[in-house]
Amino acid sequence: METFLIKAAQLILAFAILVIIHEFGHFLFARIFGVKVEKFYIFFDPWKEIFKWKPKKYFGFFGKTKSLEKKDDEGKDDDKEIAEGGKEAGKRSSFWGDTEYGIGWLPLGGYCKIAGMIDESMDTEQLKREPQKWEFRSKPAWQRLLIMIAGVLFNFLLAILIYAGIVYATGEKYVPMREAKMGMEFSGEARKIGFHNGDIPIKADGEELDKPAEAFMQMMQAKNVTVLRDGKEVDIAIPEKFIFTMEQEAKSDTATIAFFTYRFPARVNQVVMGEGAAKAGILEGDEFIAVDTVSTPSLLSFQNALKGHENQKINVTLLRKNNERTDTLTLPVQLSGASKMGIGLEIDPSAFFKANEIHYSLLQSVPRGIEMGTDKLTAYAKSMKMVFTKEGANSIGGFGTLGSIFPEKWNWIAFWNIAAFLSVALAFMNILPIPALDGGHVLFLLYEVITGRKPSDKFLEYAQVTGMILLILLLLYANGMDIVRLFK
């Protein structure tokens, strides 16, 4: 239960941040061009809202409103005042003050209600009146286009800012692929298509592999991966839908590797007093090379060799460095009921291989953030083509799937990394030319810019309704798939 709450809290916080930034993009450009923004809401508020506030006018919780100004006792909007009040009303208009801000109860997104625009609010009454100069529909097409693009732009800029902040705060430290002298350990499905434990991946479709985090997706999306095997280059063909095979394998209870991981020795970095290892005389720095008669050249092979020996005494063979001499020892060790001996093992590849460590100044972090954001956007765009396959449709997930990618324990670096990726994904999804999404509005505006003809309000209304129905069906399908997976 605790793990669920931590994951849910991270998802809700990340989602709220991304929605605020996205809608603020629309809000800012609308106000720059003199367009009134009637509402700015985090999450949706059908029937009731959790909280609402209008500067110097009113605020309230759960639908109840407290007036801050007598003439606004019922929380009336002052559209009519501005429309009919001439210069006097115009003087009272402010950048922030004419908007109602609030929090809805339905955490499926958020919205920025822009006056004179057909959007998710489906408020068509205002369109029956004469257009006002402060309405969206009264502005030139290029201004309306910038207002619609702004949300996507701000999400992408947010991702860049987060990535820049992470590399500025922590730098980057990684073992280049070619420096992994013991090669990689591969999952079962990866070995089925031709990878061998100990292979060193060096190229994906001829492009050099360097950073492991980026190499993972490069290899997934490649048609051909080149590895070093016993000093020779070997090409391995990657099946077209291999990414779905990896996804299914990762979800299985027996999966221990997601595609590949660095291969390095099982080195002790902690010994728990009073446990089996301490009693046997195992020391920090020892490296295991065998369990009974089973050779264990790597951490994973050592962990696998311990399985099935619950409450048993086993013989472990290890290497121990004494000054410049290395001794080979065999020691009897009593394991616990969970096949544990009371040790901690080194899991950082840089403890064994040459690593690149890069520190960034504030100015240097910005171009690196741009590079990381662009790489993530490109990789995400490439992977989207797989969604239109049968396997892709089956892999679609909703909030349960999104929540599962967050760590079980709160880690701010991990949280911001995931938030940045989701911001990139949200930017890409929103720019798709689907009615009801920003991309749908952009498509119609581009048509207007190119042809000089504006689609009718009735056409835009029908398109908005159609798009919203499609999005609701997709939302139901995605979250339904999460529920189906729970029972598999």
C-alpha positions in Angstrom: 0.0 0.0 0.0 2.8 2.4 0.9 4.5 1.7 -2.5 1.3 2.4 -4.3 0.8 5.7 -2.5 4.4 6.8 -3.2 4.0 6.0 -6.9 0.6 7.7 -7.0 1.9 10.8 -5.3 4.8 11.1 -7.8 2.4 10.7 -10.8 -0.1 13.3 -9.5 2.7 15.8 -8.7 4.4 15.3 -12.1 1.1 15.5 -13.9 0.1 18.7 -12.1 3.4 20.4 -13.0 3.2 19.4 -16.6 -0.4 20.6 -16.9 0.3 23.9 -15.2 3.3 24.6 -17.5 1.4 23.6 -20.6 -1.7 25.7 -19.9 0.5 28.6 -18.8 2.0 28.6 -22.3 -1.5 29.1 -23.8 -2.3 31.7 -21.1 0.9 33.8 -21.5 0.6 34.1 -25.3 -3.1 34.8 -25.1 -2.6 37.6 -22.7 0.4 39.0 -24.7 -1.9 39.3 -27.7 -4.7 40.8 -25.6 -7.0 37.8 -25.6 -9.0 37.3 -22.4 -8.5 34.0 -20.5 -11.7 33.2 -18.6 -10.5 30.2 -16.6 -7.2 28.6 -15.8 -7.7 25.2 -14.1 -5.5 22.3 -13.0 -7.6 19.1 -13.6 -11.2 19.2 -14.9 -14.1 20.6 -12.9 -17.4 19.1 -14.3 -20.3 20.3 -12.0 -18.1 21.3 -9.1 -14.5 22.4 -8.4 -12.3 21.8 -5.4 -11.1 25.4 -5.3 -11.6 28.6 -7.3 -10.3 32.1 -7.0 -10.6 35.3 -9.0 -8.3 38.2 -7.9 -10.1 40.8 -5.8 -13.4 39.1 -6.6 -14.0 35.8 -4.9 -12.6 32.5 -3.7 -14.1 29.3 -2.6 -13.8 25.6 -1.9 -16.0 22.7 -3.1 -18.3 24.9 -5.1 -19.0 27.4 -2.2 -17.9 30.9 -3.0 -16.9 33.7 -0.7 -17.3 37.2 -2.2 -14.4 39.6 -1.9 -16.4 42.4 -3.5 -20.0 43.1 -2.8 -21.2 43.4 -6.4 -19.7 40.0 -7.2 -21.6 38.1 -4.5 -22.6 35.3 -6.9 -19.2 35.1 -8.5 -20.4 36.6 -11.8 -18.1 37.0 -14.7 -17.5 40.5 -15.9 -17.4 39.8 -19.6 -20.5 42.0 -20.0 -18.9 44.9 -18.2 -15.8 44.8 -20.4 -17.8 44.4 -23.5 -20.2 47.3 -22.8 -18.1 49.5 -20.5 -16.0 51.1 -23.1 -12.8 52.9 -22.0 -13.7 52.6 -18.3 -13.9 48.8 -18.4 -10.7 48.6 -20.4 -8.9 50.5 -17.7 -9.9 47.8 -15.2 -8.6 45.0 -17.3 -5.4 43.4 -16.0 -2.9 40.8 -17.2 -3.8 38.3 -14.4 -6.9 39.7 -12.8 -9.6 38.8 -15.3 -9.1 35.1 -15.0 -10.6 32.6 -12.6 -8.0 30.1 -11.3 -9.0 26.8 -9.9 -8.4 23.1 -9.2 -10.9 20.5 -10.5 -11.6 17.1 -9.0 -11.1 15.0 -12.1 -7.3 14.5 -12.6 -7.3 13.9 -16.3 -5.6 17.0 -17.5 -6.4 20.7 -17.2 -7.6 23.6 -19.4 -7.2 27.2 -20.2 -10.6 28.7 -21.3 -9.8 31.3 -23.8 -12.6 33.7 -24.8 -14.0 33.4 -28.3 -12.5 29.9 -28.9 -14.2 26.5 -29.3 -12.4 24.3 -26.8 -13.0 21.5 -24.4 -15.5 23.7 -22.4 -17.8 23.6 -25.5 -19.1 27.1 -24.6 -20.7 28.0 -27.9 -23.0 30.7 -26.4 -20.4 33.4 -26.6 -19.9 32.7 -30.3 -23.5 33.8 -31.0 -22.6 37.3 -30.0 -20.7 39.8 -32.1 -16.9 39.2 -31.9 -15.1 41.3 -29.4 -11.6 42.7 -29.9 -10.4 40.8 -26.8 -11.6 37.4 -28.1 -9.4 34.7 -29.7 -11.5 34.6 -32.9 -10.9 38.4 -33.5 -7.1 38.0 -33.6 -5.0 37.4 -36.8 -4.3 33.8 -37.7 -0.6 34.0 -36.9 -1.4 35.2 -33.3 -3.9 32.4 -32.8 -1.4 29.9 -34.2 1.3 31.0 -31.6 -1.3 30.8 -28.8 -2.0 27.2 -29.8 1.6 26.1 -30.2 2.6 27.7 -26.9 1.5 24.8 -24.7 3.5 22.3 -26.6 6.5 24.7 -26.8 6.4 25.2 -23.0 6.3 21.5 -22.3 9.4 20.9 -24.5 11.2 23.9 -22.8 10.3 22.5 -19.4 12.0 19.2 -20.4 15.1 21.0 -21.5 15.2 23.0 -18.3 14.8 19.8 -16.2 17.5 18.0 -18.1 19.8 21.0 -17.9 19.2 21.3 -14.1 19.9 17.6 -13.6 23.3 17.6 -15.4 24.2 20.9 -13.7 23.4 19.5 -10.3 24.8 16.0 -10.7 26.9 15.9 -13.8 27.1 12.8 -15.9 29.1 9.7 -15.0 29.0 6.6 -17.2 31.1 3.7 -18.5 31.3 4.0 -22.3 30.0 0.9 -24.1 33.5 0.1 -25.5 35.0 0.3 -22.0 32.8 -2.5 -20.7 35.7 -5.0 -21.0 33.6 -7.9 -19.7 30.8 -7.1 -22.1 27.2 -7.2 -21.2 24.8 -9.7 -19.7 21.7 -10.1 -21.8 18.1 -11.1 -21.1 16.7 -14.4 -22.3 14.8 -12.9 -25.2 17.9 -10.9 -26.3 20.0 -14.1 -26.4 17.3 -15.8 -28.5 17.9 -13.3 -31.4 21.7 -13.7 -31.3 23.2 -11.8 -28.4 25.8 -13.7 -26.2 26.7 -12.9 -22.7 30.0 -11.0 -22.9 29.2 -9.2 -26.2 30.1 -5.5 -26.3 27.5 -3.5 -28.3 29.4 -0.9 -30.3 27.1 0.3 -33.1 23.4 0.5 -33.9 22.6 0.9 -37.7 26.2 2.0 -38.1 25.9 4.7 -35.4 28.5 4.5 -32.6 27.1 3.6 -29.2 28.5 5.4 -26.2 26.2 6.3 -23.3 24.3 3.2 -22.0 21.0 5.1 -21.3 20.9 6.3 -24.9 22.3 3.1 -26.4 19.3 1.1 -24.9 16.7 2.9 -27.1 19.1 3.1 -30.1 19.5 -0.7 -30.1 15.7 -1.2 -29.6 14.9 0.9 -32.6 17.7 -0.3 -34.8 17.5 -2.9 -37.6 21.1 -4.1 -37.0 23.4 -4.0 -34.0 27.1 -4.6 -34.2 28.8 -6.2 -31.2 32.4 -7.1 -30.3 32.7 -10.8 -29.7 36.1 -12.3 -28.9 37.7 -9.3 -30.6 35.7 -9.6 -33.8 32.7 -7.5 -35.0 29.5 -9.5 -35.3 26.2 -8.1 -36.7 22.9 -9.1 -35.1 19.5 -8.4 -36.8 16.9 -6.8 -34.6 13.3 -8.0 -35.3 10.9 -5.3 -36.2 8.7 -5.7 -33.1 11.5 -6.6 -30.7 10.6 -3.6 -28.4 7.3 -5.4 -27.6 9.1 -8.6 -26.9 11.3 -6.8 -24.4 8.3 -5.1 -22.8 6.5 -8.4 -22.2 9.7 -10.0 -20.9 10.2 -7.1 -18.5 6.7 -7.6 -17.1 7.3 -11.3 -16.3 8.0 -12.4 -12.8 11.2 -14.2 -13.8 12.8 -11.2 -15.5 16.1 -10.1 -14.0 17.5 -8.0 -16.9 15.8 -5.4 -19.1 17.5 -6.2 -22.4 21.1 -5.8 -21.2 23.2 -4.8 -18.2 27.0 -4.4 -17.6 28.8 -7.5 -16.8 31.3 -7.2 -13.9 32.6 -9.3 -10.9 30.6 -10.0 -7.7 32.7 -7.8 -5.3 31.8 -7.4 -1.7 31.4 -3.8 -0.4 29.7 -4.5 2.9 29.7 -7.4 5.4 27.0 -7.6 8.1 28.3 -8.6 11.5 26.9 -11.9 12.9 25.7 -13.2 9.5 27.0 -16.2 7.5 29.6 -14.2 5.5 31.1 -12.6 8.5 31.3 -15.9 10.4 33.0 -17.5 7.4 35.7 -14.7 7.3 34.6 -13.0 4.1 36.0 -9.4 3.9 35.1 -6.3 1.9 36.9 -6.3 -1.5 36.6 -10.1 -1.9 35.4 -11.2 -5.4 33.4 -14.4 -5.8 34.4 -16.6 -8.7 32.5 -19.8 -7.9 29.7 -21.3 -5.8 30.4 -24.9 -5.0 31.4 -26.2 -8.5 29.5 -23.5 -10.5 31.7 -20.8 -12.0 30.4 -17.3 -11.3 32.4 -14.8 -13.4 29.8 -12.0 -13.0 27.5 -10.5 -10.4 24.4 -11.9 -12.1 25.8 -15.4 -12.4 26.8 -15.3 -8.7 23.3 -14.2 -7.6 21.7 -17.0 -9.8 24.0 -19.6 -8.3 22.8 -18.8 -4.8 19.2 -19.5 -5.6 17.8 -22.8 -4.4 20.3 -23.1 -1.4 18.0 -21.8 1.3 19.3 -22.7 4.8 22.2 -24.6 3.3 25.9 -24.5 3.8 27.8 -23.8 0.5 31.4 -23.5 -0.5 32.3 -20.2 -2.1 35.6 -19.6 -4.0 36.8 -16.0 -4.0 39.8 -13.8 -4.9 41.4 -11.7 -2.2 44.0 -9.1 -2.8 46.8 -8.8 -0.3 48.9 -5.8 -1.3 50.2 -6.8 -4.7 49.3 -10.5 -4.3 46.0 -12.1 -5.1 45.0 -15.2 -3.2 42.3 -17.8 -4.1 40.3 -19.0 -1.1 37.5 -21.5 -0.7 35.3 -20.9 2.4 32.2 -22.6 3.8 29.2 -20.2 4.3 25.9 -20.8 5.9 23.0 -19.2 4.0 19.7 -17.9 5.5 16.2 -19.0 4.5 16.3 -16.4 1.6 19.6 -17.8 0.3 21.4 -14.7 1.8 24.7 -14.6 3.5 24.7 -11.0 4.9 26.8 -9.0 2.3 26.4 -6.0 0.1 27.7 -6.2 -3.5 29.1 -3.5 -5.7 26.7 -2.5 -8.4 28.4 0.5 -10.0 30.2 -0.4 -13.3 32.6 2.5 -12.8 34.1 0.7 -9.9 35.5 -1.8 -12.4 35.9 0.0 -15.7 37.1 3.3 -17.0 34.3 5.9 -16.7 33.7 9.3 -18.3 32.7 11.9 -15.7 31.5 15.2 -17.0 30.7 18.3 -14.9 28.7 21.2 -16.4 28.8 24.9 -15.7 25.4 26.7 -15.8 26.1 27.8 -19.4 27.2 24.4 -20.5 24.2 22.6 -19.0 21.8 24.4 -21.3 23.1 23.0 -24.6 23.3 19.6 -23.0 19.7 19.9 -21.8 18.7 20.8 -25.4 20.5 17.8 -26.7 18.9 15.4 -24.2 15.4 16.9 -24.8 15.8 16.6 -28.6 17.2 13.0 -28.3 14.2 12.0 -26.2 11.7 13.6 -28.5 13.3 11.9 -31.6 13.3 8.5 -29.9 9.7 8.9 -28.7 8.6 10.0 -32.2 10.3 6.9 -33.8 8.6 4.6 -31.3 5.2 6.0 -32.0 5.0 4.1 -35.3 4.8 0.9 -33.3 1.6 2.0 -31.6 -0.3 1.3 -34.8 0.5 -2.4 -34.8 -1.4 -5.1 -33.0 1.3 -5.4 -30.4 1.4 -1.7 -30.0 -2.3 -1.5 -29.3 -2.0 -4.2 -26.7 0.9 -2.3 -25.0 -1.0 0.9 -24.5 -1.6 1.8 -20.9 -3.2 4.4 -18.8 -2.5 5.9 -15.4 -1.5 2.6 -13.9 1.2 2.1 -16.5 2.4 5.7 -16.0 2.5 5.3 -12.3 4.5 2.1 -12.6 7.5 3.8 -14.1 8.1 5.9 -11.0 10.5 4.4 -8.3 9.1 2.7 -5.2 11.0 5.0 -3.0 11.0 8.8 -3.5 14.1 9.9 -5.4 14.1 13.5 -6.7 16.6 12.8 -9.5 14.6 9.9 -10.7 11.4 11.9 -10.3 12.6 14.8 -12.4 14.1 12.5 -15.1 10.7 10.8 -15.5 8.8 14.2 -15.4 11.1 15.5 -18.1 10.4 12.5 -20.3 6.6 12.8 -19.7 6.8 16.4 -20.6 8.4 15.5 -23.9 5.8 12.8 -24.5 3.0 15.3 -23.6 4.4 17.8 -26.1 4.5 15.2 -28.9 1.1 13.8 -28.2 -0.5 17.3 -28.1 0.9 18.4 -31.4 -0.6 15.4 -33.2 -3.2 16.7 -35.8 -6.2 15.3 -33.9 -9.3 17.5 -33.3 -9.5 18.6 -29.6 -5.7 18.4 -29.2 -3.5 21.5 -29.8 -2.4 19.9 -33.1 -5.9 19.8 -34.4 -6.3 23.5 -33.8 -2.9 24.1 -35.4 -3.9 22.1 -38.4 -7.0 24.2 -39.0 -5.0 27.4 -38.4 -2.4 26.4 -40.9 -5.2 25.7 -43.4 -6.4 29.2 -42.8 -3.0 30.8 -43.2 -2.3 28.9 -46.4 -5.7 29.3 -48.1 -6.8 32.5 -46.5 -10.2 30.9 -45.7 -11.2 30.2 -42.1 -13.2 27.0 -41.2 -16.7 27.8 -40.0 -17.5 27.8 -36.3 -20.0 25.0 -36.9 -17.2 22.9 -38.5 -14.8 23.6 -35.6 -17.6 22.7 -33.1 -18.2 19.3 -34.8 -14.4 18.7 -35.1 -14.0 19.4 -31.3 -16.8 17.1 -30.4 -15.4 14.3 -32.6 -11.9 14.7 -31.2 -13.2 14.7 -27.6 -15.1 11.5 -28.2 -12.0 9.9 -29.7 -9.8 11.0 -26.8 -12.4 9.7 -24.2 -12.5 6.3 -26.0 -8.7 6.2 -26.0 -8.6 7.1 -22.3 -11.1 4.3 -21.5 -9.2 1.8 -23.6 -5.8 2.6 -22.1 -7.0 2.4 -18.5 -9.1 -0.6 -19.4 -5.9 -2.4 -20.6 -4.4 -1.6 -17.2 -7.3 -3.3 -15.5 -7.1 -6.3 -17.8 -3.4 -6.8 -17.1 -4.1 -6.9 -13.3 -6.0 -10.1 -13.9 -3.5 -11.8 -16.2 
